[in-house]
């Protein structure tokens, strides 16, 4: 893929005409990478909530493009990044476009009633028990200090999932947990509090509900997908130095759609291979059954042939007086019946072949 050289004046015009998340798709880089290019060229970008205010007809003053000191860069080269060798499915590309639209931005609203599953989870975390209830709480593993923020974030995310046609389930058992079903594929997720890998510069990040998130805190919130370990696919999102987890929700959705499609592809491939193995075993068993049938038919045919030879010998050896006697007549009738019963071809060739189940 070819690199693109962009001048700061062009970039300034573009970032104020459409959201960075949508513009980044055209450059085939992440919105985080595009934001870094803007900072490098000292291009001001729209503040948080800008596109929502524009959508509602509000007038927002756009800052002017500042002049650069002598020797500063006027342009930058953008190198497209292809995360994987595989082309992204159309469903993922469409989801990216959907999430990039200002009207579809996911924002935390502290005044919105918590999702029913989140209310249930909050009650359990607060010590309430439900002995006769078949429902289970969501997988939210945080300290009391982060509990309300985590629950509000999960509630926002569950509503967003449902608005996009995804299904939410809470299952029990070994394969249970908090589940989001995307394209008929269950993705087990959790929201956890975990230690930061390393201390960064002290700063404050504003979460989607307007609360300050200390980026230098000892712990952070993490959304994680479980039970899928293929390399090259992102499975967790956490509070960062520049963006809180709440600000990454729209980025998560296309990645989750991609995961669901990959899991579906792998599941169908596994089912295909399993079906092939079962068919191989079935054909092997059928072949063994046919061989046993042929061995049985061969024995019966020899028996029938020998019996008919014996009957013919009896008939040839009997005198005219003997052949008409009741005793010989009864024996010949019975012997012919025994020979016929032993003959595998007594029902005809078609019936004979059908027993072999080709």
Secondary structure, 3 states (H helix, E strand, C coil): CCCEEEEHHHHHHHHCCCCHHHHHHHHCCCHHHHHHHHHHCCCCCCCCCHHHHHHCCCCCCCCCCCCCCCCCCCEEEECCCCCCCCCCCHHHHHHHHHHHCHHHCCCCCCCCCCCHHHHHHHHHHCCCCCCCCCCCCCCEECCHHHHHHHHHHHHHHHHHHHHCCCEEEEECCCCCEEEEEECCEEEEEEEEEEECCCCCCCCEEECCCCCEEECCCCEEEEEEECCCCCCCCCCEEECCCCCCHHHHHHHHHHHHHHHHHHHHHHHHHHHHHHHHHHHHHHHHHHHHHHHHHHHHHHHHHHHHHHHHHHHHHHHHHCCHHHHCCHHHHHHHHHHHHHHHHHCCCCCCHHHHHHCCCC
